[in-house]
């Protein structure tokens, strides 16, 4: 019996490869891992599917609120629909599936109305007031035949988005819009006959982030920028006249979080306030095609987020501030057609722009312009204030770093030298760390070697 068992064992071992136990162990471990991962995935997947079907079943029967439907039908009757974009607005259909209408699926109330560029005309009905949950209203790109902006819009307190741009609305911008304290986006641009008698109502727009009054007539209001004491993401005003110098702006407090300022093609005069450099979040600055004079603010380079600067076609003079070389994110720069002089500061960024961005400045020289700087022009640019300040800050930083390192190093060495207990503890700790690293490294190398031998068999 023993002989038979031995013969059977020899035949079995001969039939199996020598590294068979390694593969068996690895296969078992892999199968266990897959099993655990499957269980981990199965539980949340089952819960998610159950929740989804429960929610789908609970909201599938929610239809349009009847009061909202009738309000929209009244609005439709006051509008002229040349393109029949409102053909789906029927009393026999659920208003939540009408074109341009979006509802809250939980309660069936209309929350968004998007009818932009639909060639609509006629009258904007006051029935919109019945849409108590409406927060988004876009009627831009239509033609309301120079009718005034309805004053009742100022009573739609849930609005966060109101767009009447390019809608051919005219007349006085109603003060009642200042009641919309939740409004984040207001666009009334490209309506050539809009005007204001004052802008004090804007102080009520405490949540505004995007304001577009392009082409509106604001020249009556001379203190308009002081009134806007809120934070905006984007600020577009064009074709306006500002008041006298001294009443223009308090940038730091009123517009500190603005990302975009476009004041191009105005009758702006005076100098660019130095306080504009406090707009640390500004990314796009366009003051082109005005009558601005004086120098470019010396600290404009501190506006690190700037991506686009257009100061072209003004009457700016003096040198280009050396700090502009710090604007590493700058992808567009246009300083053409001013009275700038001196050498263009050297930096990878400023020299990367085409010479057309600097033309129209006869006294400007240096790369990328074909005009080379004379010795006199180079000497004028040799020690600019901004460069001296930057060099001073850099030197102070390295001196402080060197002093700090030396102080810390000798403090530690002195403590170890004069205190025997600390010295012994330090060297004991160093020995333990060295031993731990050595042992850990050898264990890992042995494991890798065993695995390599196992796979090669």
C-alpha positions as CSV (number, residue, x, y, z in Angstrom):
1,X,0.0,0.0,0.0
2,X,2.9,2.4,0.9
3,X,4.6,1.5,-2.4
4,X,1.4,2.2,-4.3
5,X,1.0,5.5,-2.6
6,X,4.6,6.5,-3.3
7,X,4.2,5.6,-7.0
8,X,1.0,7.6,-7.2
9,X,2.7,10.6,-5.6
10,X,5.6,10.4,-8.0
11,X,3.3,10.3,-11.0
12,X,1.2,13.2,-9.6
13,X,4.3,15.4,-9.0
14,X,5.7,14.6,-12.4
15,X,2.4,15.6,-14.0
16,X,2.1,19.0,-12.3
17,X,4.5,21.9,-12.9
18,X,7.0,22.8,-10.1
19,X,5.4,26.2,-9.5
20,X,1.9,24.9,-9.3
21,X,1.4,25.8,-5.5
22,X,2.3,29.5,-6.3
23,X,-0.3,29.6,-9.1
24,X,-2.9,28.0,-6.8
25,X,-2.3,30.5,-4.0
26,X,-2.4,33.5,-6.4
27,X,-5.6,32.2,-8.1
28,X,-7.3,31.7,-4.7
29,X,-6.3,35.2,-3.6
30,X,-7.5,36.8,-6.8
31,X,-10.8,35.0,-6.6
32,X,-11.3,36.2,-3.0
33,X,-10.5,39.7,-4.0
34,X,-13.0,39.7,-6.9
35,X,-15.7,38.3,-4.6
36,X,-15.2,41.1,-2.0
37,X,-15.2,43.8,-4.7
38,X,-18.4,42.4,-6.2
39,X,-20.1,42.5,-2.8
40,X,-18.8,46.1,-2.2
41,X,-20.3,47.2,-5.5
42,X,-23.5,45.2,-5.3
43,X,-24.8,46.9,-2.1
44,X,-24.7,50.6,-3.2
45,X,-25.8,49.6,-6.7
46,X,-28.9,47.9,-5.4
47,X,-29.7,50.8,-3.1
48,X,-29.2,53.4,-5.9
49,X,-31.5,51.5,-8.3
50,X,-34.1,51.1,-5.6
51,X,-34.0,54.8,-4.8
52,X,-34.1,55.7,-8.5
53,X,-37.2,53.6,-9.3
54,X,-38.8,54.9,-6.1
55,X,-38.2,58.6,-7.1
56,X,-39.2,57.9,-10.7
57,X,-42.5,56.4,-9.6
58,X,-43.1,59.2,-7.1
59,X,-42.7,62.0,-9.7
60,X,-44.1,60.4,-12.8
61,X,-47.6,61.5,-11.9
62,X,-46.7,65.2,-11.1
63,X,-48.1,67.4,-13.8
64,X,-48.2,71.1,-14.5
65,X,-49.8,73.3,-11.9
66,X,-53.1,74.6,-13.4
67,X,-52.5,78.2,-12.3
68,X,-49.1,78.3,-14.0
69,X,-50.6,76.8,-17.2
70,X,-53.3,79.5,-17.4
71,X,-50.7,82.2,-16.7
72,X,-48.6,81.0,-19.7
73,X,-51.6,80.8,-22.0
74,X,-52.4,84.4,-21.1
75,X,-48.9,85.4,-21.9
76,X,-49.1,83.6,-25.2
77,X,-52.3,85.5,-26.2
78,X,-50.5,88.8,-25.7
79,X,-47.5,87.8,-27.9
80,X,-47.1,87.6,-31.7
81,X,-45.5,84.4,-32.7
82,X,-44.2,84.6,-36.3
83,X,-42.3,81.3,-36.2
84,X,-45.0,79.3,-34.3
85,X,-42.5,78.4,-31.5
86,X,-45.4,78.4,-29.1
87,X,-47.4,75.9,-31.0
88,X,-46.9,73.3,-28.3
89,X,-48.6,75.6,-25.8
90,X,-52.0,74.0,-25.7
91,X,-54.6,73.7,-23.0
92,X,-54.8,70.0,-23.8
93,X,-51.1,69.3,-22.9
94,X,-49.1,69.4,-19.8
95,X,-47.3,72.8,-19.7
96,X,-44.2,71.1,-18.3
97,X,-43.5,69.6,-21.7
98,X,-44.1,72.9,-23.6
99,X,-41.2,74.3,-25.6
100,X,-39.2,76.7,-23.6
101,X,-40.8,75.7,-20.3
102,X,-39.0,73.9,-17.4
103,X,-40.8,72.8,-14.3
104,X,-39.8,71.6,-10.8
105,X,-40.6,67.9,-11.1
106,X,-41.4,67.5,-7.5
107,X,-44.2,70.1,-7.3
108,X,-45.0,70.7,-11.0
109,X,-44.4,74.5,-10.8
110,X,-42.8,76.4,-13.6
111,X,-39.3,77.6,-12.7
112,X,-37.7,78.5,-16.0
113,X,-39.0,80.3,-19.2
114,X,-36.5,80.4,-22.0
115,X,-37.9,82.0,-25.2
116,X,-34.8,83.7,-26.5
117,X,-34.4,84.4,-30.3
118,X,-37.8,83.2,-31.1
119,X,-39.0,86.2,-33.2
120,X,-41.6,87.0,-30.6
121,X,-43.3,90.4,-30.4
122,X,-46.3,92.0,-28.8
123,X,-46.8,92.6,-25.1
124,X,-45.2,91.0,-22.1
125,X,-48.2,90.1,-20.0
126,X,-48.5,90.7,-16.2
127,X,-49.7,87.1,-16.0
128,X,-46.0,86.3,-15.3
129,X,-46.6,87.4,-11.8
130,X,-48.7,84.2,-11.3
131,X,-45.6,82.1,-11.9
132,X,-44.6,82.3,-8.2
133,X,-41.7,79.9,-8.6
134,X,-40.2,81.4,-11.7
135,X,-36.4,82.1,-11.2
136,X,-35.2,82.2,-14.8
137,X,-36.6,84.5,-17.5
138,X,-34.9,84.9,-20.9
139,X,-36.7,86.9,-23.6
140,X,-33.6,88.1,-25.3
141,X,-33.2,88.4,-29.1
142,X,-36.9,89.1,-29.8
143,X,-38.6,92.3,-31.0
144,X,-41.0,94.0,-28.7
145,X,-41.3,97.0,-30.9
146,X,-39.7,99.5,-28.5
147,X,-42.1,98.9,-25.7
148,X,-41.0,99.8,-22.1
149,X,-39.6,97.2,-19.7
150,X,-42.6,96.2,-17.6
151,X,-42.4,97.5,-14.1
152,X,-44.1,94.4,-12.7
153,X,-40.9,92.5,-13.3
154,X,-39.6,94.2,-10.1
155,X,-42.2,92.2,-8.1
156,X,-41.0,88.8,-9.3
157,X,-38.8,88.3,-6.2
158,X,-37.6,84.8,-7.0
159,X,-35.9,85.8,-10.2
160,X,-32.2,85.0,-10.3
161,X,-31.7,85.4,-14.1
162,X,-33.3,88.1,-16.2
163,X,-32.2,88.6,-19.8
164,X,-33.9,91.2,-22.1
165,X,-30.9,92.0,-24.2
166,X,-31.4,92.7,-27.9
167,X,-35.1,92.6,-27.4
168,X,-35.9,96.1,-28.7
169,X,-37.2,97.4,-25.4
170,X,-37.1,101.1,-24.9
171,X,-37.5,103.9,-22.4
172,X,-36.6,104.3,-18.8
173,X,-35.1,101.3,-17.0
174,X,-37.6,100.9,-14.2
175,X,-36.4,101.5,-10.6
176,X,-38.5,98.5,-9.5
177,X,-35.8,96.2,-10.7
178,X,-33.9,97.1,-7.6
179,X,-36.3,95.0,-5.6
180,X,-34.9,91.8,-7.1
181,X,-32.5,91.1,-4.2
182,X,-32.0,87.5,-5.5
183,X,-31.0,88.5,-9.0
184,X,-27.6,87.3,-10.0
185,X,-27.7,87.9,-13.8
186,X,-29.2,91.0,-15.4
187,X,-28.7,91.7,-19.1
188,X,-30.4,94.7,-20.7
189,X,-27.7,95.3,-23.4
190,X,-28.0,96.1,-27.0
191,X,-31.3,98.1,-26.6
192,X,-30.3,101.4,-28.0
193,X,-33.1,103.5,-26.6
194,X,-32.8,102.5,-22.9
195,X,-31.8,105.2,-20.4
196,X,-31.7,105.9,-16.7
197,X,-32.5,109.0,-14.6
198,X,-30.5,107.5,-11.7
199,X,-28.9,104.2,-10.6
200,X,-29.6,104.3,-6.9
201,X,-32.0,101.4,-7.3
202,X,-29.0,99.2,-8.1
203,X,-28.0,99.2,-4.5
204,X,-30.8,96.7,-3.9
205,X,-29.2,94.1,-6.3
206,X,-27.2,92.6,-3.5
207,X,-26.7,89.2,-5.2
208,X,-25.8,90.5,-8.7
209,X,-22.7,88.9,-10.4
210,X,-23.3,89.8,-14.1
211,X,-24.5,93.2,-15.2
212,X,-24.8,94.2,-18.9
213,X,-26.0,97.7,-19.7
214,X,-24.3,97.9,-23.1
215,X,-25.7,100.8,-25.1
216,X,-27.8,102.2,-22.3
217,X,-27.7,105.9,-21.8
218,X,-26.2,106.5,-18.3
219,X,-24.8,110.0,-18.7
220,X,-27.4,111.6,-16.4
221,X,-26.0,109.7,-13.4
222,X,-22.6,111.0,-12.5
223,X,-22.0,108.9,-9.3
224,X,-23.0,105.6,-10.9
225,X,-19.9,103.5,-9.9
226,X,-20.1,104.5,-6.2
227,X,-23.7,103.3,-6.1
228,X,-22.8,99.8,-7.2
229,X,-21.5,98.5,-3.8
230,X,-21.8,94.9,-4.7
231,X,-19.5,92.2,-6.1
232,X,-19.9,91.2,-9.7
233,X,-18.4,88.5,-11.9
234,X,-18.7,90.5,-15.1
235,X,-19.5,94.2,-15.8
236,X,-20.3,95.4,-19.3
237,X,-21.1,99.1,-19.9
238,X,-20.6,100.7,-23.3
239,X,-21.5,104.0,-25.1
240,X,-21.9,106.0,-21.9
241,X,-20.4,109.2,-20.6
242,X,-19.0,109.4,-17.1
243,X,-19.0,112.3,-14.7
244,X,-16.0,114.6,-13.9
245,X,-12.8,113.2,-12.5
246,X,-13.0,112.5,-8.8
247,X,-16.4,110.9,-9.1
248,X,-15.5,108.0,-11.2
249,X,-14.7,105.0,-9.0
250,X,-13.8,103.4,-5.7
251,X,-12.5,100.1,-7.1
252,X,-11.3,98.4,-4.0
253,X,-14.5,98.3,-2.1
254,X,-17.2,98.3,-4.9
255,X,-15.8,96.0,-7.5
256,X,-13.1,93.9,-5.8
257,X,-14.4,90.5,-7.1
258,X,-15.1,91.6,-10.7
259,X,-13.6,89.2,-13.3
260,X,-14.3,91.2,-16.4
261,X,-14.5,95.0,-17.1
262,X,-15.4,96.2,-20.6
263,X,-15.6,100.0,-20.9
264,X,-14.5,100.2,-24.5
265,X,-15.9,102.7,-27.1
266,X,-17.0,105.3,-24.5
267,X,-16.1,108.9,-24.0
268,X,-13.9,108.1,-20.9
269,X,-11.4,110.7,-20.1
270,X,-8.8,111.4,-17.4
271,X,-6.3,108.8,-16.2
272,X,-6.6,105.2,-15.3
273,X,-6.9,105.1,-11.5
274,X,-4.0,103.4,-9.7
275,X,-6.6,101.7,-7.5
276,X,-7.5,99.5,-10.4
277,X,-4.6,97.3,-9.4
278,X,-6.6,96.3,-6.3
279,X,-8.9,94.2,-8.5
280,X,-6.9,91.0,-7.7
281,X,-9.5,88.7,-9.4
282,X,-9.8,90.6,-12.7
283,X,-9.1,88.5,-15.8
284,X,-10.3,90.7,-18.7
285,X,-9.7,94.5,-18.9
286,X,-10.9,96.5,-22.0
287,X,-10.6,100.3,-21.9
288,X,-9.9,100.7,-25.6
289,X,-11.2,103.5,-27.9
290,X,-11.5,106.2,-25.3
291,X,-9.7,109.4,-24.4
292,X,-7.7,108.2,-21.4
293,X,-4.5,110.0,-20.7
294,X,-1.6,109.7,-18.2
295,X,0.4,106.6,-17.5
296,X,-0.5,102.9,-17.2
297,X,-0.7,102.1,-13.5
298,X,2.7,101.2,-12.2
299,X,1.4,98.2,-10.2
300,X,-0.7,96.6,-12.9
301,X,1.6,93.6,-12.7
302,X,0.2,92.8,-9.3
303,X,-3.1,91.7,-11.0
304,X,-1.7,88.2,-11.5
305,X,-5.0,86.7,-12.9
306,X,-5.1,89.0,-16.0
307,X,-5.5,87.1,-19.2
308,X,-6.5,90.0,-21.6
309,X,-5.6,93.7,-21.5
310,X,-6.7,96.1,-24.3
311,X,-5.7,99.7,-23.8
312,X,-5.4,100.6,-27.5
313,X,-6.5,103.8,-29.2
314,X,-6.2,106.2,-26.2
315,X,-3.8,108.9,-25.3
316,X,-1.7,107.1,-22.8
317,X,1.9,108.2,-22.3
318,X,5.0,107.3,-20.4
319,X,6.7,103.9,-20.3
320,X,5.2,100.5,-20.2
321,X,5.5,99.5,-16.5
322,X,8.1,96.8,-15.9
323,X,5.7,95.0,-13.6
324,X,3.7,93.9,-16.7
325,X,6.3,91.3,-17.2
326,X,4.8,89.5,-14.2
327,X,1.5,88.8,-16.0
328,X,2.3,85.2,-16.8
329,X,-1.3,84.3,-17.8
330,X,-1.6,87.1,-20.3
331,X,-2.8,85.8,-23.7
332,X,-3.9,89.1,-25.3
333,X,-2.3,92.5,-25.0
334,X,-3.0,95.5,-27.2
335,X,-1.3,98.9,-26.4
336,X,-1.4,100.2,-30.0
337,X,-2.1,103.8,-31.0
338,X,-1.2,105.6,-27.8
339,X,1.8,107.9,-26.9
340,X,3.9,105.4,-25.1
341,X,7.6,105.7,-25.0
342,X,10.8,104.0,-23.9
343,X,11.8,100.3,-24.1
344,X,9.3,97.5,-24.0
345,X,10.2,95.5,-20.8
346,X,12.0,92.2,-21.5
347,X,10.0,89.1,-20.7
348,X,8.9,86.0,-22.5
349,X,5.3,87.1,-22.3
350,X,5.6,90.7,-23.6
351,X,7.9,89.7,-26.5
352,X,5.6,86.9,-27.6
353,X,3.0,89.3,-28.9
354,X,2.9,90.6,-32.5
355,X,4.4,94.0,-33.3
356,X,0.9,95.2,-34.3
357,X,0.0,95.2,-30.6
358,X,2.5,98.0,-30.1
359,X,2.3,100.1,-33.3
360,X,1.2,103.7,-33.2
361,X,3.6,104.6,-30.4
362,X,6.4,106.4,-32.2
363,X,8.6,106.7,-29.2
364,X,8.3,103.0,-28.2
365,X,11.3,100.7,-29.0
366,X,12.6,97.2,-28.5
367,X,11.6,93.7,-29.4
368,X,9.1,92.8,-31.0
369,X,9.1,96.3,-32.7
370,X,11.6,96.7,-35.6
371,X,12.9,99.9,-33.9
372,X,16.0,99.4,-31.7
373,X,16.5,101.4,-28.6
374,X,19.2,104.1,-28.4
375,X,21.7,104.3,-25.5
376,X,19.6,107.2,-24.1
377,X,16.4,105.2,-24.2
378,X,18.1,102.2,-22.6
379,X,19.5,104.3,-19.7
380,X,16.0,105.7,-19.0
381,X,14.8,102.2,-18.5
382,X,17.8,100.9,-16.6
383,X,16.5,101.4,-13.0
384,X,12.7,101.6,-13.1
385,X,10.9,101.8,-9.8
386,X,9.0,98.6,-10.2
387,X,12.3,96.7,-11.0
388,X,14.0,98.1,-7.9
389,X,11.1,97.2,-5.7
390,X,11.0,93.6,-7.1
391,X,14.8,93.2,-6.6
392,X,14.6,94.6,-3.1
393,X,11.8,92.1,-2.2
394,X,13.8,89.2,-3.7
395,X,16.9,90.1,-1.9
396,X,15.1,90.4,1.4
397,X,13.5,87.0,0.9
398,X,16.9,85.3,0.3
399,X,18.6,87.1,3.2
400,X,15.8,86.2,5.5
401,X,15.9,82.5,4.4
402,X,19.7,82.3,4.9
403,X,19.6,83.9,8.4
404,X,16.7,81.6,9.4
405,X,18.5,78.5,8.2
406,X,21.8,79.4,9.9
407,X,20.0,80.2,13.2
408,X,18.0,77.0,13.2
409,X,21.0,74.8,12.2
410,X,23.3,76.1,15.0
411,X,20.5,76.1,17.5
412,X,20.0,72.3,17.0
413,X,23.7,71.6,16.9
414,X,24.3,73.6,20.1
415,X,21.5,71.8,21.9
416,X,23.0,68.4,20.9
417,X,26.5,69.5,21.9
418,X,25.7,70.8,25.3
419,X,23.0,68.3,26.4
420,X,24.3,64.7,26.6
421,X,20.8,63.1,27.1
422,X,19.5,64.8,24.0
423,X,22.6,63.8,22.0
424,X,22.4,60.1,23.0
425,X,18.7,60.1,22.2
426,X,19.2,61.7,18.8
427,X,21.9,59.2,17.8
428,X,19.8,56.3,19.1
429,X,16.9,57.5,17.1
430,X,19.1,57.9,14.0
431,X,20.4,54.3,14.4
432,X,16.9,52.9,14.8
433,X,15.7,54.7,11.7
434,X,18.7,53.4,9.8
435,X,18.0,49.8,11.0
436,X,14.3,50.1,10.2
437,X,15.1,51.3,6.6
438,X,17.6,48.5,6.1
439,X,15.3,45.7,7.4
440,X,12.3,47.0,5.5
441,X,14.3,47.2,2.3
442,X,15.7,43.7,2.6
443,X,12.2,42.2,3.3
444,X,10.8,43.9,0.2
445,X,13.7,42.7,-1.9
446,X,13.3,39.1,-0.7
447,X,9.6,39.2,-1.5
448,X,10.2,40.5,-4.9
449,X,12.9,37.9,-5.5
450,X,10.6,35.1,-4.4
451,X,7.8,36.4,-6.7
452,X,10.2,36.6,-9.6
453,X,11.4,33.0,-9.1
454,X,7.8,31.8,-8.7
455,X,6.8,33.4,-12.0
456,X,9.9,32.1,-13.9
457,X,9.3,28.5,-13.0
